[in-house]
Amino acid sequence: MRSILTTLLLVSAGLLLLACGDEANFLNSVAPATGARVKFYHLAPDAAGIDIYVNDQKFSGVNTVPPATSLPLSYTNSFPNQDYATITPGTAKVRAVAPASTTASSDATLATTDLTVQDNTYTSVFFYGNSPTYNSLVLTDNLTAADPTKAYVRLINFVSGADASATYDLAINGVVVASGIAPLKGSAAFTAIPSIAFATTAVPAQLRLTGTTTVVGTAYTIQPYAGRFYTFIARGVVGGTGTRAPNLTISTNR
């Protein structure tokens, strides 16, 4: 009996060690299937909410549990909210659609784009503009951390309006890390900045008029962790009020 018990204990210990060894590979075991990674942003100030369609199939809100109805993607938000969605590599027709509502009897397509994507690449699609003209900007995102001890940021400018020629700087913790970004400009590339340790105090992030310390909109805070990538978006309408006023939106890419 003791021999059998000893054998069972040894087998259990071996299984436990095997489980511990697999723990390091847990993230690999739950990694999404291969495919093209895409993230969609709603940056059209006068469009209350949009649905994203890929090849004429509604794509945003697909994780909503039935019978709940998925809500449209609201202004300044992204889909997915974190990380990227996965689609089949190749060319896809993408549409931003304003769904039917109490004031609109049918869906209305605001903008379309033909998106060509490759396996295991990361792409951001920004829908922007004001009625009646909407458009999209597509960027291929390079999420390779050349220095894993750094965090990475970029600034994209979607501010519109009569004086939309204004350019902007992005300051992180008082240091300008992106300068003179013109409307519909920015970079698919990210800039390395010093990271902070987990659970430490967040640092300030400011959108400024180029060459000044004048903060546009709200001063935010960010925790730039090592190896993370962040997209900062200047958005709104010059002279706008409330949610339409020029301001800063922050999105975590990964």
SELOLO-661058 format. One record per atom (N, C-alpha, C): z, y, x. Coordinates in Angstrom, 3 decimals. Atoms other than C-alpha are relative to their C-alpha. Example, Ala and Ser with C-alpha at 12.3 -4.5 7.8 and 13.67 -1.06 7.14 Angstrom:
% SELOLO-661058
R:up:north:east
R:0.000:-1.190:0.890
R:7.800:-4.500:12.300
R:0.000:1.200:0.900
R:-0.060:-1.190:-0.820
R:7.140:-1.060:13.670
R:0.730:1.090:-0.770
This chain:
% SELOLO-661058
R:up:north:east
R:0.000:-1.206:0.838
R:0.000:0.000:0.000
R:0.000:1.251:0.869
R:-0.056:-1.168:-0.883
R:0.890:2.377:2.800
R:-1.357:0.246:0.640
R:1.315:-0.151:-0.612
R:-2.494:1.678:4.417
R:-0.985:0.667:-0.951
R:0.893:-0.604:0.992
R:-4.323:2.525:1.198
R:0.332:1.469:-0.187
R:-0.421:-1.391:0.179
R:-2.264:5.694:0.763
R:-0.438:0.857:1.170
R:0.411:-0.747:-1.194
R:-2.978:6.741:4.342
R:-1.491:0.280:-0.023
R:1.443:-0.168:0.083
R:-6.695:6.189:3.825
R:-0.372:1.089:-0.986
R:0.274:-1.021:1.004
R:-6.677:8.289:0.648
R:0.332:1.384:0.507
R:-0.383:-1.306:-0.548
R:-4.848:11.108:2.430
R:-1.019:0.485:1.020
R:0.980:-0.390:-1.006
R:-7.343:11.061:5.290
R:-1.307:0.426:-0.652
R:1.222:-0.366:0.699
R:-10.284:11.128:2.909
R:0.146:1.365:-0.655
R:-0.253:-1.293:0.641
R:-8.711:14.043:0.981
R:-0.029:1.121:1.012
R:-0.008:-1.022:-1.040
R:-8.122:15.935:4.202
R:-1.409:0.289:0.480
R:1.373:-0.200:-0.432
R:-11.706:15.349:5.253
R:-0.796:0.810:-0.993
R:0.682:-0.769:1.022
R:-12.992:16.645:1.930
R:0.429:1.449:0.015
R:-0.502:-1.368:-0.063
R:-10.759:19.704:2.240
R:-0.614:0.753:1.161
R:0.611:-0.647:-1.155
R:-12.081:20.430:5.718
R:-1.476:0.288:-0.252
R:1.409:-0.208:0.316
R:-15.627:19.980:4.477
R:-0.177:1.193:-0.911
R:0.072:-1.138:0.917
R:-14.982:22.442:1.660
R:0.216:1.303:0.736
R:-0.271:-1.222:-0.771
R:-13.523:24.948:4.102
R:-1.203:0.360:0.857
R:1.161:-0.281:-0.814
R:-16.542:24.555:6.328
R:-1.124:0.608:-0.803
R:1.063:-0.532:0.849
R:-18.856:25.263:3.397
R:0.304:1.397:-0.484
R:-0.375:-1.301:0.534
R:-16.891:28.359:2.443
R:-0.765:1.115:0.698
R:0.704:-1.033:-0.745
R:-18.615:30.351:5.176
R:-1.432:0.164:-0.502
R:1.367:-0.056:0.486
R:-21.938:29.489:3.562
R:-0.068:0.284:-1.499
R:-0.047:-0.199:1.453
R:-20.836:30.399:0.018
R:-1.029:1.021:-0.463
R:0.948:-1.029:0.416
R:-22.913:33.578:-0.145
R:-1.425:-0.520:0.029
R:1.338:0.569:-0.048
R:-25.988:31.649:0.907
R:-0.257:-0.909:-1.193
R:0.176:0.944:1.088
R:-25.378:29.093:-1.818
R:-0.228:0.697:-1.328
R:0.193:-0.714:1.259
R:-25.349:31.762:-4.539
R:-1.032:1.117:0.131
R:1.017:-1.032:-0.199
R:-28.098:33.952:-3.083
R:-1.105:-0.156:-1.038
R:1.065:0.100:1.003
R:-30.854:34.808:-5.598
R:-1.233:-0.702:0.563
R:1.236:0.663:-0.414
R:-34.122:32.899:-5.515
R:-0.899:0.993:0.708
R:0.919:-0.896:-0.683
R:-36.845:34.281:-3.319
R:-0.846:0.749:-1.014
R:0.792:-0.839:0.877
R:-38.944:37.022:-4.816
R:0.013:1.416:0.524
R:0.005:-1.416:-0.373
R:-39.611:40.749:-4.620
R:1.168:0.678:-0.679
R:-1.181:-0.683:0.534
R:-36.550:42.971:-5.092
R:-0.392:1.418:-0.413
R:0.384:-1.304:0.531
R:-36.972:46.088:-7.256
R:1.193:0.651:-0.688
R:-1.045:-0.797:0.645
R:-34.618:48.860:-8.408
R:-0.671:1.191:-0.675
R:0.624:-1.061:0.790
R:-35.536:51.385:-11.139
R:1.001:1.123:-0.262
R:-0.851:-1.180:0.216
R:-34.159:54.945:-11.505
R:-0.582:0.863:-1.119
R:0.408:-0.923:1.072
R:-34.267:57.236:-14.557
R:0.413:1.412:0.410
R:-0.277:-1.354:-0.485
R:-34.591:60.841:-13.353
R:-0.788:1.055:-0.771
R:0.692:-0.965:0.866
R:-36.410:62.570:-16.248
R:1.037:0.660:-0.904
R:-1.135:-0.626:0.688
R:-33.877:65.121:-17.586
R:-0.110:0.058:-1.518
R:0.123:-0.164:1.449
R:-35.327:65.460:-21.089
R:-0.326:-1.305:-0.726
R:0.177:1.310:0.631
R:-35.787:61.734:-21.751
R:1.377:-0.632:-0.152
R:-1.383:0.438:0.239
R:-32.567:60.568:-23.387
R:0.272:-1.388:0.560
R:-0.192:1.354:-0.502
R:-33.043:56.927:-22.489
R:-1.339:-0.705:0.052
R:1.265:0.720:-0.133
R:-35.807:54.571:-21.380
R:0.268:-1.492:0.152
R:0.030:1.434:-0.284
R:-36.552:50.871:-21.347
R:-1.059:-0.238:1.068
R:0.961:0.363:-1.041
R:-38.299:49.345:-18.347
R:-0.720:-1.275:-0.417
R:0.815:1.176:0.293
R:-41.177:46.957:-19.041
R:-0.755:-0.400:1.251
R:0.772:0.549:-1.112
R:-42.713:44.713:-16.393
R:-0.992:-0.994:-0.592
R:1.065:0.822:0.588
R:-46.052:43.168:-17.379
R:0.201:-0.192:-1.495
R:-0.134:-0.076:1.460
R:-45.399:44.184:-20.998
R:1.188:-0.782:-0.558
R:-1.227:0.637:0.445
R:-42.078:42.341:-21.137
R:1.180:0.914:0.322
R:-1.161:-0.851:-0.247
R:-38.854:44.317:-21.556
R:0.830:-0.606:1.121
R:-0.645:0.494:-1.216
R:-37.073:44.044:-18.216
R:1.430:0.511:0.142
R:-1.348:-0.549:-0.136
R:-34.053:46.355:-18.273
R:0.891:-0.540:-1.109
R:-0.948:0.492:0.990
R:-30.946:45.116:-20.030
R:-0.122:-1.470:-0.303
R:0.255:1.402:0.310
R:-32.043:41.493:-19.803
R:1.263:-0.854:0.053
R:-1.228:0.787:-0.095
R:-28.481:40.344:-19.025
R:0.938:0.217:-1.182
R:-0.828:-0.205:1.182
R:-27.124:41.574:-22.355
R:0.158:-1.316:-0.755
R:-0.276:1.258:0.690
R:-25.457:38.695:-24.210
R:-0.339:0.131:-1.482
R:0.325:-0.056:1.426
R:-27.021:38.023:-27.639
R:1.266:-0.249:-0.835
R:1.025:-0.771:0.698
R:-26.662:39.138:-30.368
R:0.048:1.501:0.299
R:-0.075:-1.424:-0.337
R:-25.805:42.468:-28.691
R:-1.372:0.526:0.382
R:1.275:-0.638:-0.337
R:-28.699:44.884:-28.299
R:0.167:0.799:1.291
R:-0.103:-0.723:-1.266
R:-29.311:46.181:-24.780
R:-0.292:1.478:-0.211
R:0.169:-1.443:0.127
R:-28.997:49.941:-24.474
R:-1.067:0.495:0.969
R:0.970:-0.577:-0.942
R:-31.730:52.095:-22.911
R:0.685:0.492:1.268
R:-0.490:-0.525:-1.269
R:-31.311:53.185:-19.309
R:0.121:1.511:-0.121
R:-0.231:-1.431:0.205
R:-29.767:56.657:-19.470
R:-0.307:0.804:1.259
R:0.349:-0.937:-1.080
R:-30.625:59.683:-17.327
R:1.027:-0.064:1.129
R:-0.719:0.053:-1.287
R:-29.350:59.581:-13.704
R:0.447:-1.408:0.376
R:-0.437:1.363:-0.311
R:-28.694:55.826:-13.867
R:-1.148:-0.855:0.530
R:0.989:0.911:-0.561
R:-30.457:52.882:-12.267
R:0.156:-1.377:-0.628
R:-0.052:1.406:0.404
R:-31.317:49.320:-13.205
R:-0.624:-0.844:1.108
R:-1.401:0.270:0.306
R:-29.798:47.208:-11.903
R:0.899:1.106:0.547
R:-0.940:-1.013:-0.468
R:-26.731:49.376:-11.392
R:0.362:-0.234:1.462
R:-0.262:0.359:-1.385
R:-25.989:47.530:-8.164
R:-1.040:-1.012:0.460
R:0.972:0.907:-0.593
R:-28.313:45.652:-5.821
R:-1.380:0.183:-0.645
R:1.378:-0.076:0.480
R:-31.893:44.873:-6.956
R:-0.273:-1.153:-0.969
R:0.488:1.085:0.840
R:-33.628:42.828:-9.646
R:-1.078:-0.753:0.763
R:1.001:0.827:-0.656
R:-35.999:40.028:-8.643
R:-1.196:-0.202:-0.921
R:1.217:0.243:0.770
R:-39.623:39.844:-9.819
R:-0.964:-0.818:0.857
R:0.995:0.812:-0.700
R:-42.597:37.676:-8.895
R:-0.844:0.885:0.916
R:0.840:-0.788:-0.914
R:-44.469:38.955:-5.810
R:-1.425:0.142:-0.533
R:1.357:-0.271:0.451
R:-47.886:40.459:-6.410
R:-0.081:1.371:-0.624
R:0.175:-1.275:0.686
R:-49.086:43.293:-8.632
R:0.554:-0.094:-1.410
R:-0.613:-0.016:1.320
R:-47.082:44.166:-11.722
R:-0.219:1.362:-0.649
R:0.113:-1.238:0.761
R:-47.659:46.752:-14.423
R:1.390:0.385:-0.497
R:-1.340:-0.461:0.370
R:-44.479:48.772:-14.901
R:-0.125:1.205:-0.920
R:0.017:-1.117:0.948
R:-43.843:51.094:-17.847
R:1.418:0.492:-0.259
R:-1.234:-0.615:0.482
R:-41.060:53.520:-18.695
R:-0.246:0.375:-1.457
R:0.244:-0.144:1.436
R:-40.756:53.473:-22.484
R:1.204:0.638:-0.683
R:-1.039:-0.585:0.856
R:-38.782:55.758:-24.800
R:0.009:-0.804:-1.291
R:-0.009:0.874:1.175
R:-37.674:53.363:-27.562
R:0.038:0.788:-1.302
R:-0.065:-0.612:1.329
R:-38.005:54.120:-31.268
R:1.437:0.383:-0.329
R:-1.330:-0.510:0.335
R:-35.077:56.107:-32.666
R:-0.031:0.645:-1.368
R:-0.050:-0.678:1.297
R:-33.975:58.114:-35.677
R:-0.992:1.154:-0.071
R:0.963:-1.112:-0.012
R:-36.362:60.867:-34.563
R:-1.394:-0.429:0.415
R:1.320:0.519:-0.394
R:-39.233:58.668:-33.312
R:-0.193:-1.363:-0.654
R:0.201:1.220:0.775
R:-40.697:55.954:-35.505
R:-0.506:-1.173:0.839
R:0.531:1.079:-0.839
R:-42.222:53.972:-32.639
R:0.286:0.270:1.468
R:-0.183:-0.144:-1.445
R:-41.891:53.333:-28.922
R:-1.080:0.921:0.575
R:0.969:-0.878:-0.660
R:-43.583:55.834:-26.600
R:0.039:-0.252:1.505
R:0.081:0.202:-1.444
R:-44.766:55.050:-23.086
R:-0.049:1.351:0.694
R:-0.081:-1.279:-0.699
R:-43.765:57.929:-20.804
R:-0.758:-0.022:1.324
R:0.664:0.086:-1.310
R:-45.137:56.699:-17.478
R:-0.309:-1.453:0.300
R:0.368:1.345:-0.438
R:-46.892:53.685:-16.000
R:-0.320:0.029:1.488
R:0.380:0.123:-1.405
R:-47.405:52.464:-12.484
R:-0.352:-1.446:0.291
R:0.333:1.345:-0.468
R:-49.074:49.457:-10.868
R:0.762:-0.228:1.295
R:-0.919:0.244:-1.108
R:-46.475:48.060:-8.521
R:-0.432:-1.250:0.757
R:0.355:1.144:-0.842
R:-47.566:45.831:-5.635
R:1.153:-0.283:0.944
R:-1.196:0.335:-0.775
R:-44.648:44.011:-4.050
R:-0.162:-1.355:0.667
R:0.070:1.238:-0.766
R:-44.155:41.226:-1.537
R:1.337:-0.725:-0.045
R:-1.199:0.823:-0.019
R:-41.679:38.401:-1.245
R:1.022:0.557:0.990
R:-1.118:-0.424:-0.849
R:-38.278:39.437:0.155
R:-0.145:1.423:0.535
R:0.005:-1.424:-0.314
R:-39.117:43.150:0.264
R:0.790:0.733:-1.081
R:-0.824:-0.794:0.913
R:-37.057:45.884:-1.407
R:-0.755:1.281:-0.363
R:0.764:-1.141:0.483
R:-38.664:48.585:-3.547
R:0.816:0.790:-1.014
R:-0.627:-0.881:0.983
R:-37.270:51.585:-5.442
R:-1.097:0.716:-0.781
R:0.942:-0.695:0.875
R:-39.158:53.031:-8.422
R:0.754:1.100:-0.732
R:-0.671:-1.155:0.585
R:-38.129:56.543:-9.502
R:-0.882:0.594:-1.099
R:0.711:-0.663:1.090
R:-39.260:57.778:-12.943
R:0.554:1.417:-0.130
R:-0.435:-1.394:0.004
R:-39.155:61.574:-13.114
R:-0.966:0.845:-0.814
R:0.875:-0.939:0.694
R:-40.673:64.652:-14.742
R:0.638:0.565:-1.243
R:-0.437:-0.618:1.250
R:-40.344:66.709:-17.917
R:-1.153:-0.054:-0.989
R:1.023:0.090:1.041
R:-42.177:66.500:-21.233
R:-1.008:1.140:0.127
R:0.610:1.289:0.346
R:-45.084:66.066:-21.583
R:-0.485:-0.807:1.202
R:0.527:0.647:-1.206
R:-45.716:65.037:-17.970
R:1.098:-0.763:0.730
R:-0.939:0.854:-0.731
R:-43.828:62.121:-16.473
R:-0.784:-0.783:1.050
R:0.678:0.701:-1.084
R:-44.583:60.217:-13.307
R:0.991:-0.932:0.681
R:-0.882:0.899:-0.744
R:-43.156:57.771:-10.812
R:-0.260:0.130:1.486
R:0.084:0.038:-1.459
R:-42.458:57.624:-7.097
R:0.488:-1.372:0.434
R:-0.332:1.348:-0.460
R:-42.417:54.242:-5.352
R:0.256:0.039:1.504
R:-0.341:0.056:-1.418
R:-40.679:53.685:-2.015
R:0.362:-1.427:0.378
R:-0.428:1.282:-0.556
R:-40.388:50.533:0.069
R:1.236:0.248:0.857
R:-1.285:-0.264:-0.644
R:-36.784:50.371:1.253
R:0.217:-0.924:1.193
R:-0.340:0.774:-1.192
R:-35.948:49.277:4.779
R:1.524:-0.097:0.082
R:-1.452:0.182:0.040
R:-32.438:47.835:4.492
R:0.504:-0.793:1.195
R:-0.431:0.651:-1.231
R:-32.152:46.583:8.055
R:0.965:0.914:0.744
R:-1.017:-0.790:-0.709
R:-28.965:47.797:9.735
R:-0.182:-0.184:1.500
R:0.210:0.087:-1.446
R:-29.998:48.501:13.335
R:1.326:-0.071:0.737
R:-1.354:0.031:-0.548
R:-26.317:49.114:14.094
R:0.941:-0.381:-1.137
R:-0.825:0.459:1.119
R:-24.052:47.038:11.807
R:1.338:0.705:-0.122
R:-1.255:-0.753:0.097
R:-21.096:49.308:12.582
R:-0.184:1.319:-0.743
R:0.296:-1.263:0.672
R:-22.829:52.245:10.850
R:-0.269:-0.218:-1.487
R:0.487:-0.044:1.370
R:-23.441:53.161:7.208
R:-1.332:0.746:0.022
R:1.340:-0.579:0.014
R:-26.904:54.359:6.130
R:-0.237:0.771:-1.296
R:0.218:-0.863:1.163
R:-27.943:57.203:3.799
R:-1.398:0.618:0.052
R:1.229:-0.778:0.085
R:-31.042:59.045:2.581
R:0.132:0.951:-1.186
R:0.027:-0.966:1.095
R:-31.750:62.023:0.284
R:-1.414:0.103:-0.533
R:1.275:-0.180:0.686
R:-34.598:62.157:-2.270
R:0.168:1.167:-0.968
R:-0.118:-1.224:0.791
R:-35.291:65.454:-4.096
R:-0.897:-0.057:-1.241
R:0.740:-0.015:1.262
R:-36.281:65.416:-7.794
R:0.332:1.230:-0.848
R:-0.306:-1.221:0.753
R:-35.090:68.901:-8.789
R:-1.312:0.657:-0.426
R:1.217:-0.622:0.526
R:-37.705:70.560:-11.016
R:0.340:1.360:-0.585
R:-0.225:-1.299:0.624
R:-38.151:73.936:-12.706
R:-0.784:1.106:0.667
R:0.782:-1.148:-0.459
R:-39.483:77.439:-12.036
R:0.113:0.222:1.497
R:-0.200:-0.224:-1.431
R:-37.987:77.623:-8.550
R:0.225:-1.336:0.699
R:-0.181:1.336:-0.554
R:-38.391:73.980:-7.662
R:-0.491:-0.113:1.434
R:0.424:0.028:-1.399
R:-39.716:74.958:-4.245
R:1.199:0.003:0.940
R:-1.207:-0.013:-0.828
R:-36.108:75.163:-3.017
R:0.171:-1.345:0.697
R:-0.254:1.224:-0.744
R:-35.187:72.631:-0.356
R:1.504:-0.190:0.157
R:-1.421:0.346:0.010
R:-31.884:70.864:0.094
R:0.399:-0.773:1.247
R:-0.617:0.777:-1.063
R:-29.576:69.457:2.732
R:1.028:-0.942:-0.619
R:-1.095:0.902:0.368
R:-27.200:66.522:2.440
R:1.021:0.024:1.120
R:-1.083:-0.032:-0.982
R:-23.848:66.912:4.184
R:1.010:-1.092:-0.338
R:-1.004:1.049:0.148
R:-21.495:63.954:4.681
R:1.156:0.327:0.922
R:-1.194:-0.342:-0.785
R:-17.978:64.801:5.801
R:-0.233:1.247:0.850
R:0.232:-1.281:-0.661
R:-19.186:68.289:6.728
R:-1.164:0.021:0.954
R:1.112:0.075:-0.948
R:-22.112:67.102:8.855
R:-1.305:-0.190:-0.776
R:1.298:0.121:0.663
R:-25.707:67.664:7.690
R:-0.740:-1.211:0.574
R:0.661:1.227:-0.443
R:-27.452:64.281:7.814
R:-1.446:-0.080:-0.483
R:1.399:-0.118:0.438
R:-30.684:65.183:5.946
R:-0.220:1.470:-0.294
R:0.177:-1.447:0.080
R:-32.164:68.675:6.088
R:-1.394:0.381:-0.500
R:1.266:-0.578:0.428
R:-34.865:70.698:4.324
R:-0.845:-0.919:-0.852
R:0.743:0.955:0.821
R:-35.837:68.038:1.782
R:-0.646:0.730:-1.174
R:0.769:-0.706:1.028
R:-38.577:69.479:-0.449
R:-0.123:-0.862:-1.258
R:0.170:0.765:1.232
R:-39.328:68.466:-4.070
R:-0.920:-1.207:0.182
R:0.722:1.268:-0.078
R:-40.547:64.886:-4.402
R:-0.148:-0.487:1.431
R:0.018:0.444:-1.384
R:-39.818:64.423:-0.740
R:1.333:-0.675:0.327
R:-1.134:0.756:-0.483
R:-37.364:62.328:1.170
R:-0.597:-1.092:0.857
R:0.506:1.030:-0.887
R:-37.747:59.172:3.143
R:0.386:-1.375:-0.498
R:-0.354:1.380:0.289
R:-37.919:55.466:2.545
R:1.002:-0.502:1.027
R:-0.920:0.402:-1.061
R:-35.963:55.221:5.806
R:1.378:0.610:-0.241
R:-1.377:-0.459:0.124
R:-32.207:55.613:5.962
R:0.504:0.487:1.359
R:-0.594:-0.562:-1.217
R:-30.185:57.618:8.495
R:1.380:-0.594:0.220
R:-1.311:0.575:-0.324
R:-27.218:56.036:10.262
R:1.056:1.101:0.075
R:-1.132:-0.925:-0.078
R:-23.855:57.792:9.833
R:1.250:-0.801:0.351
R:-1.244:0.726:-0.285
R:-20.307:56.928:10.950
R:0.557:-0.649:-1.267
R:-0.606:0.702:1.127
R:-18.662:54.364:8.684
R:1.512:0.221:0.010
R:-1.456:-0.065:0.071
R:-15.049:54.262:7.527
R:0.530:-1.392:-0.318
R:-0.619:1.297:0.266
R:-12.635:51.348:7.245
R:0.278:-0.150:-1.495
R:-0.313:0.256:1.396
R:-11.979:49.711:3.890
R:1.390:0.541:-0.321
R:-1.278:-0.495:0.533
R:-9.175:51.241:1.793
R:0.469:1.274:0.690
R:-0.353:-1.296:-0.571
R:-9.247:54.507:3.749
R:-0.561:1.105:-0.898
R:0.358:-1.137:0.852
R:-9.750:57.976:2.255
R:-1.498:0.269:0.040
R:1.430:-0.314:0.092
R:-13.265:58.725:1.014
R:-0.289:1.356:0.625
R:0.399:-1.260:-0.634
R:-15.191:61.528:2.714
R:-0.885:0.783:-0.963
R:0.792:-0.809:0.930
R:-16.923:64.459:0.945
R:-1.506:-0.140:0.235
R:1.464:-0.007:-0.043
R:-20.649:64.365:0.125
R:-0.473:1.202:-0.797
R:0.411:-1.253:0.641
R:-22.363:67.665:-0.693
R:-1.512:0.170:0.049
R:1.383:-0.460:0.043
R:-25.815:68.771:-1.812
R:0.032:1.500:0.233
R:-0.024:-1.415:-0.360
R:-26.491:72.156:-0.219
R:-1.411:0.575:0.015
R:1.251:-0.700:-0.253
R:-29.242:74.728:-0.226
R:-0.240:-0.012:1.503
R:0.310:0.177:-1.413
R:-31.020:74.293:3.091
R:0.483:1.172:0.853
R:-0.455:-0.999:-0.969
R:-29.402:76.094:5.978
R:1.223:0.781:-0.418
R:-1.190:-0.711:0.471
R:-26.341:77.209:3.976
R:1.126:-0.995:-0.229
R:-1.134:0.851:0.394
R:-22.911:75.907:3.064
R:0.225:0.069:-1.508
R:-0.097:-0.119:1.456
R:-23.567:76.671:-0.633
R:-0.195:-1.369:-0.648
R:0.050:1.315:0.633
R:-22.776:73.506:-2.591
R:-0.694:0.113:-1.354
R:0.730:0.038:1.267
R:-25.193:72.737:-5.439
R:0.621:-1.085:-0.872
R:-0.603:0.984:0.890
R:-23.556:71.037:-8.403
R:1.399:-0.376:0.439
R:-1.346:0.498:-0.258
R:-20.480:68.898:-7.843
R:0.108:-0.582:1.401
R:-0.276:0.638:-1.287
R:-18.963:67.926:-4.512
R:0.568:-1.397:-0.282
R:-0.421:1.381:0.222
R:-18.628:64.132:-4.511
R:0.745:-0.530:1.220
R:-0.554:0.705:-1.156
R:-16.811:61.692:-2.262
R:-0.683:-1.353:0.090
R:0.644:1.293:-0.236
R:-18.165:58.513:-0.735
R:0.801:-0.757:1.040
R:-0.608:0.864:-1.010
R:-16.765:55.580:1.193
R:-1.135:-0.728:0.724
R:1.143:0.595:-0.716
R:-19.541:54.846:3.699
R:0.431:-1.185:0.860
R:-0.432:1.196:-0.707
R:-18.753:51.279:4.687
R:-1.090:-0.513:0.932
R:0.941:0.522:-1.003
R:-20.369:49.581:7.664
R:-0.996:-0.960:-0.634
R:1.051:0.885:0.473
R:-23.689:47.936:6.886
R:-0.494:0.291:-1.397
R:0.422:-0.347:1.353
R:-24.013:49.573:3.446
R:-1.086:1.078:0.036
R:1.087:-0.972:0.122
R:-27.011:51.647:2.305
R:0.178:0.780:-1.300
R:-0.234:-0.875:1.147
R:-26.747:54.630:-0.052
R:-1.172:0.969:-0.174
R:1.032:-0.985:0.321
R:-29.428:56.709:-1.788
R:0.643:1.164:-0.732
R:-0.469:-1.222:0.648
R:-28.511:60.303:-2.634
R:-1.204:0.668:-0.651
R:1.117:-0.560:0.758
R:-30.677:61.940:-5.293
R:0.359:1.393:-0.493
R:-0.104:-1.344:0.569
R:-30.996:65.676:-5.929
R:-0.822:-0.001:-1.279
R:0.709:0.093:1.285
R:-31.914:65.957:-9.612
R:0.421:1.143:-0.909
R:-0.289:-1.061:0.962
R:-31.928:68.321:-12.601
R:-1.115:1.029:-0.048
R:0.978:-1.069:0.190
R:-33.751:71.496:-13.562
R:0.625:1.317:0.462
R:-0.498:-1.306:-0.432
R:-33.341:74.868:-11.841
R:0.252:0.863:-1.228
R:-0.371:-0.795:1.159
R:-31.513:77.050:-14.344
R:0.526:-0.816:-1.163
R:-0.491:0.863:1.061
R:-30.521:74.040:-16.447
R:1.520:0.008:-0.086
R:-1.448:0.063:0.204
R:-27.048:73.533:-17.869
R:0.410:-1.422:-0.351
R:-0.497:1.329:0.325
R:-24.844:70.517:-18.452
R:-0.598:-1.059:0.894
R:0.584:1.092:-0.787
R:-26.454:67.260:-17.376
R:-1.352:0.363:0.608
R:1.303:-0.413:-0.519
R:-29.732:69.133:-16.752
R:0.124:0.938:1.200
R:-0.193:-0.885:-1.146
R:-28.214:71.392:-14.082
R:-0.233:-0.770:1.299
R:0.173:0.682:-1.279
R:-29.136:70.584:-10.458
R:1.315:-0.596:0.491
R:-1.199:0.690:-0.440
R:-26.686:68.080:-9.091
R:-0.391:-1.173:0.889
R:0.196:1.119:-0.918
R:-26.279:65.007:-6.910
R:0.361:-1.306:-0.713
R:-0.297:1.349:0.477
R:-26.432:61.344:-7.897
R:0.019:-0.944:1.199
R:-0.141:0.930:-1.113
R:-25.322:58.551:-5.580
R:-0.233:-1.419:-0.502
R:0.279:1.387:0.351
R:-26.651:54.986:-5.722
R:0.199:-0.886:1.224
R:-0.185:0.961:-1.081
R:-25.592:52.016:-3.612
R:-1.129:-1.020:-0.038
R:1.116:0.943:-0.056
R:-28.591:49.973:-2.510
R:0.472:-1.414:0.306
R:-0.578:1.326:-0.287
R:-26.645:47.127:-0.965
R:1.193:0.173:0.912
